[in-house]
């Protein structure tokens, strides 16, 4: 580990700087927090052996999506995307001039310390990001994630709704909230859909809901 640090001290320092910014406490009103809603497109579902091929994100501040800060990056893949192109629509030729993953992650660290991360079915996104940070920076930052899928499940359970097999997929959740449904498997479009869903979930929550409440609903 220490040999790695001697080669990459600046990247490791980015993690430490990011972690120095305190996250909101659990009793902070959820509507006052700052969020970064993101989505990843991947070559597979195994975070240890598969790769990120695109990242999209949008910040939410004061319950408004900051479209001016929306970002979509194609990511250099160390191997061919292979059959995964069927799902995300990206081919090897599309990634010839793509960004290096470390550069994109470094920009994220500099711009969004203190933000809460939001994703739909965040387990995969969180795992891929943690491993990517460990590989490129030597350490994963402290990332607090909220999962709009689990928040929706908690909301529907509370309402006593019966759930169909695919009821918690992002398109079905958006339709249930009467929100526009765009084509899936584009990182920025999915991040935007997730952001709309999250804001609708907040709107339908009680007025005093806290960050801690959302964390409980995300489990």
C-alpha positions in Angstrom: 0.0 0.0 0.0 2.7 2.5 0.9 4.5 1.8 -2.3 1.3 2.8 -4.2 1.1 6.0 -2.2 4.6 7.0 -3.2 3.5 6.8 -6.8 0.1 8.4 -6.4 0.2 10.8 -3.5 -1.9 13.5 -5.2 -4.8 11.2 -6.0 -4.8 9.7 -2.5 -4.8 13.3 -1.1 -8.0 14.0 -3.2 -9.8 11.3 -1.1 -8.6 12.8 2.2 -9.7 16.3 1.1 -13.1 15.0 0.1 -13.5 13.2 3.4 -12.7 16.3 5.4 -16.0 17.9 4.4 -18.6 16.8 6.9 -21.8 15.1 5.7 -25.2 16.4 7.0 -26.2 14.8 10.3 -29.1 12.3 10.4 -31.5 14.8 11.8 -31.0 17.3 9.0 -34.2 18.0 7.1 -34.0 16.0 3.9 -35.2 18.9 1.8 -32.2 20.9 2.9 -29.5 18.4 1.8 -27.5 18.6 -1.4 -27.6 15.5 -3.6 -25.7 14.1 -6.5 -27.9 11.7 -8.5 -25.9 9.4 -10.8 -26.1 6.3 -13.0 -23.5 4.0 -14.4 -23.5 1.9 -17.5 -21.4 -1.3 -17.1 -19.9 -4.2 -19.1 -21.4 -6.6 -16.5 -22.6 -7.0 -13.0 -19.4 -8.1 -11.2 -17.7 -5.0 -9.8 -14.4 -6.9 -9.4 -14.0 -7.9 -13.0 -16.4 -5.8 -15.1 -15.9 -2.1 -16.1 -17.7 1.3 -16.1 -18.3 2.5 -19.7 -20.3 5.6 -19.0 -21.3 7.9 -16.1 -24.1 10.4 -15.9 -24.9 12.7 -13.0 -27.0 15.7 -11.9 -26.9 17.7 -8.6 -30.0 18.5 -6.7 -29.8 21.7 -4.5 -32.7 23.2 -2.6 -35.0 20.7 -4.3 -34.1 21.8 -7.8 -32.1 19.8 -10.4 -29.1 21.9 -11.6 -29.3 21.0 -15.3 -26.3 23.4 -15.9 -24.1 20.9 -14.0 -25.4 17.8 -15.7 -22.5 15.6 -16.9 -22.2 12.6 -19.1 -18.9 10.9 -19.7 -17.9 8.0 -21.9 -15.2 6.0 -20.1 -12.2 4.2 -21.6 -12.6 0.5 -21.2 -9.5 -1.7 -20.7 -11.1 -4.5 -22.6 -13.7 -4.9 -25.4 -17.3 -4.1 -24.2 -18.3 -7.3 -26.0 -22.0 -8.4 -25.7 -22.7 -5.8 -23.1 -23.2 -3.3 -26.0 -26.6 -4.9 -26.4 -27.7 -3.3 -23.2 -26.0 0.1 -23.1 -25.6 0.7 -26.8 -22.0 1.6 -26.6 -19.5 -0.1 -28.9 -15.7 -0.1 -28.8 -15.6 2.4 -31.6 -17.7 4.8 -29.4 -15.1 4.8 -26.7 -12.0 5.6 -28.7 -11.9 9.2 -27.5 -13.5 8.5 -24.1 -12.3 9.9 -20.8 -10.0 8.2 -18.4 -12.0 7.0 -15.4 -9.5 8.5 -12.9 -10.0 12.0 -14.4 -13.8 11.8 -14.1 -13.6 10.5 -10.5 -11.1 13.2 -9.6 -13.5 15.9 -11.0 -16.4 14.4 -9.0 -14.3 14.5 -5.8 -13.4 18.2 -6.3 -16.9 19.3 -7.1 -19.2 17.4 -4.8 -17.8 17.0 -1.3 -20.6 17.0 1.3 -23.2 15.7 -1.2 -25.4 12.7 -0.6 -25.3 10.2 -3.5 -28.6 9.0 -5.0 -29.1 6.1 -7.4 -31.8 3.7 -8.4 -30.8 0.2 -7.1 -27.6 1.8 -5.8 -25.9 -1.4 -4.7 -24.3 -1.9 -8.1 -23.3 1.8 -8.6 -21.8 2.0 -5.1 -19.8 -1.2 -5.5 -18.4 -0.2 -8.9 -17.4 3.3 -7.6 -15.8 2.0 -4.5 -13.6 -0.5 -6.4 -12.8 2.1 -9.0 -11.7 4.6 -6.4 -9.6 1.9 -4.6 -7.9 1.0 -7.9 -7.1 4.5 -9.0 -6.7 6.4 -5.8 -5.7 3.8 -3.3 -8.8 4.4 -1.1 -12.5 4.8 -1.5 -14.1 8.1 -0.3 -16.8 8.2 2.3 -20.0 8.0 0.2 -23.5 8.1 1.7 -25.9 6.6 -0.8 -29.7 6.7 -0.9 -31.6 4.2 -3.0 -34.8 5.4 -4.8 -35.7 1.8 -5.5 -35.9 1.0 -1.7 -37.5 4.3 -0.9 -40.2 3.5 -3.4 -40.6 0.0 -2.0 -41.0 1.5 1.5 -43.6 4.0 0.3 -45.7 1.4 -1.5 -45.5 -1.0 1.5 -46.8 1.8 3.7 -49.7 2.4 1.3 -50.5 -1.3 1.3 -50.0 -1.6 -2.4 -49.5 -5.0 -4.1 -46.3 -5.1 -6.1 -46.0 -6.6 -9.5 -42.7 -8.4 -10.4 -41.3 -5.4 -12.2 -43.0 -2.7 -10.2 -39.7 -1.2 -8.8 -37.9 -0.8 -12.1 -37.1 2.8 -12.9 -39.6 3.1 -15.8 -42.4 1.7 -13.8 -41.6 4.0 -10.8 -41.6 7.0 -13.1 -44.9 6.1 -14.7 -46.5 5.6 -11.2 -45.4 9.1 -10.3 -46.7 10.4 -13.6 -43.2 11.4 -14.7 -41.8 11.2 -18.2 -40.1 7.9 -19.0 -37.1 8.0 -21.4 -35.1 5.3 -23.1 -33.2 3.2 -20.6 -29.5 2.5 -20.4 -28.2 5.9 -21.1 -26.4 7.1 -18.0 -27.5 10.7 -18.0 -31.1 10.0 -19.0 -31.4 7.4 -16.3 -29.8 9.8 -13.8 -32.3 12.5 -14.7 -35.2 10.0 -14.4 -33.9 9.0 -11.0 -33.6 12.7 -9.9 -37.2 13.3 -10.9 -38.3 10.2 -9.0 -36.4 11.2 -5.9 -37.9 14.7 -5.9 -41.4 13.2 -6.3 -40.7 10.9 -3.4 -39.6 13.8 -1.3 -42.7 15.7 -2.2 -44.9 12.8 -1.2 -43.1 12.4 2.2 -44.1 14.1 5.4 -42.9 17.7 5.8 -40.5 16.9 8.6 -38.7 14.0 6.9 -35.0 13.9 7.8 -31.9 12.5 6.1 -31.9 9.7 8.7 -35.5 8.8 7.7 -34.4 8.4 4.1 -31.5 6.3 5.1 -33.8 3.9 6.9 -36.1 3.8 3.9 -33.1 3.1 1.7 -32.2 -0.1 3.4 
